[in-house]
């Protein structure tokens, strides 16, 4: 697995650690899941946008 070095405000890191501890997970697990969720939501937005564009094009061509 690749390692990534990121910078963030100390307060943000403290909050991440609090959530991870509360969920009995590592910091890395929490951040990986947050990124997976973000990527999934972006794909949903792209799909929704593509469907809207297809519907609009279909309406215009009808």
PyMOL commands that set and color helices and strands:
alter all, ss='L'
color gray80, all
select helices_A, chain A and resi 10-22+27-61
alter helices_A, ss='H'
color red, helices_A
deselect
rebuild
show_as cartoon
